[in-house]
């Protein structure tokens, strides 16, 4: 499958972090994140650290990456076309031989840290690196030493973090086909995300993210995410939540947590981007990719059977007069996860709504399932066996009995 293609760098100029509180999370203990970036656990074990990173190139098995500090020898870039050492330098990179053979970057620097000083949310960015002479820096384009080269959109990235007593409430960001593995343990919780990078419109300023005149400065394929806790007053929580909701998009401006309306039974999410591509004419189109676990679907919508999601949930796009609501929508269920895909709508400001379909009747669904089960258990009369007949056949002094539905005597024998 070809990944959806259409992010500005996640900077304070464009990232709008809005704390969304659901239920009564204020009764829980507050989360305190470390100052600075998380270090590799193997190098600097800590309650918050990066446990592992891997990539899965298209058609190949996952390749585990190792941490190589700045100044140490590591894998070389496979393709030097269009890449230059950027102005941003790194303390090291996650890399492995053959992991980036066909790429114009030689590793990934995983920047995991507090999203900002105001909220205890974890922000994670997978940054491509270029390390000529073993000096690790941003793998930048030759045209701009601050613009990263494109990550491979067909190569999945997996990042696993140790997150102490941080309990995940919701995860959102810039990726598609994402899967989450959230584990709680007395020794410290862990969070693992696997997904594919996506190409997004970058904005020069927040003004470019509004109206029908905003023009993207460039399109860059990136992989970023924000993890929001449930056990903090500035978090995201609801009764029965498992922490396994993910919403991804290719629009970065005004990115914030989903918003839950208990009255409408609606989960809404908004991400925006410049309306126009760098050519100033082509309209940027967007996508949303959301996964909701069966446990979360039960807690939010009372959905007892995840398999009913296609008929039980209503998926819609809301936007201003400048954008389009026309979109392709698909709802599937895989391994107990409800997967929602919406794509083809226009920027700048589409909002995704996932709500309970007013016409959905869970009792009718249950009755249908019971009826089918009952039909499956109905006893039917067996097909009657044909009646067998036995005759005696004589040849000289030899008598032979023949039993069949329509018995006949063998050649040379006559019926007695």
Buried (B, 14 or more C-beta within 10 A) or exposed (E): EEBBEBBBBBEEEBBBBEBBBBBEBEEBEEBBBBEEBBBBBEEEEBBBBBBBBBBBBEEEEEBEBBBBBBEEEBBBBBBEEEBBBBEBEBBBBBBBEEBBEEBBBBBBBBBBBBBEEEBBBBBBBBBBBBBBEEEBBBBBBEEEBEBBBBBBBBBBBBBBBBBBBBBBBBBBBBBBBBBBEBEEEEEBBBBBBBBBBBBBBBBBEBEBBBBBEBBBBBBBBBBBBBBBBBBBBBBBBBEEBBBBBBBBBBBBBBBBBBBBEEEEBBBBBBBBBBBBBBEEEEBBBBBBBBBBBBBBBBBBBEBBBBBBBBBBBBBBBEBEEBBBEEBEBEBEBEEEBBBBBBBBBBBBBBBBBBBBBEEBEBEEBEEEEEEEEEEEEEEEEEEEEEEEEEBBBEEEEEEEEBEEEEBEBEEEBEEE
